[in-house]
Structures are given as C-alpha cells and as structure tokens.
Amino acid sequence: MTQIAQLRDAIAASQLLQDVEAADGFVVGSVRFQAAAADIHVNVDPELDDRPEMDVNALIVNTQRFLAMPVVQWQQLVNDIVLEVEDAVEEVEDDAEVQEPTDLRDDLRLHSVAVFSDAVLLSFVAPQQFPQCWVRAQLCEELALEDISIDEDDGVETIEFKSLDDMLDNLSANNDK
C-alpha cells in the first residue's frame, strides 16, 4: 500500500472528511466547515517530494485543529485577512478614493483548504472585489496568519465532482466526442 493510500485510509477512518480520495500525491475530501458555515474542499498534502517520510498523525492533527476552529477565532482571522488586503490595496493605489460596493468581509468566501503538516493554506473567492483572482492566506501550525497573496486566476476551468465515479463518467463522455 502506498503512503498516499495509507493517508487516505487514515483520514477516512478519522471521519474528518467525506468523499475521501487519493489524487496526485495528496488526499482530498469535503466537509462542512462550521466556523465559516461553508461546505469546502480539503486537500491534505504530505509534501512527499520534500518529505519522503510522511507523518500521518501530524497531518490528521493539523486537519482536526483547523476544522475545530471556533467561530470567534475564524471571524478574527477573516478580519485580519481583510485588514491586510485593504492595507496592501491602499499602498498600491494613488490618493484616489475607491468606493467598493461590497465590504470585503461580506465578499470573501472560503473555497478550499490545503493542509500540510506545519501549515494551512486557505483559498478564498471574492467575486465582487477580486473577480479574476484567488485570495490566499497561509496560516502557521497555531492557525495564526502568516502570509497573504492575491493570485490571478490561471484561466484553467475547475470542475468539481461529488465522487470519483462522476469524474470518470465525465472523462469518458468527453473522450467519446
């Protein structure tokens, strides 16, 4: 059994995520993240290229820690992210006053999370203020904000599937065309 298969089985047994699958060197699943009241995708990445020996327990503990984040801590984290983004935008703009129709706190939506043994990477969409970008926030092991970036959408269409069977059905249908 490969290390990824072992990680997949351990995460499935922990019941942290639903629809757990192994793909491209990491484990993926979905979950209702209570702190944000959002259904999200979670990628658990053991970074096997950088760390040949995987620490399954550290990955599960870091996933549990993130998913158990209290609402108050989440709200503070989102506020910190918004303040950092607003400060960066103010530095880039001239002295022009910009009026945004939607507060970034209301626009920012958690889309997915990548969990590593020593960090968590959050990927947000903000369709009103950053329609062609991802807002990404890196958290340390203690879930404190470490870094923020706004990355342009790479133009690659992302398609989400509820199961591996659905994905295979879609691929088969596309190959028939």
Order of alpha helices (4+ residues) and beta strands (2+ residues): alpha-beta-beta-beta-alpha-alpha-alpha-beta-beta-beta-beta-alpha
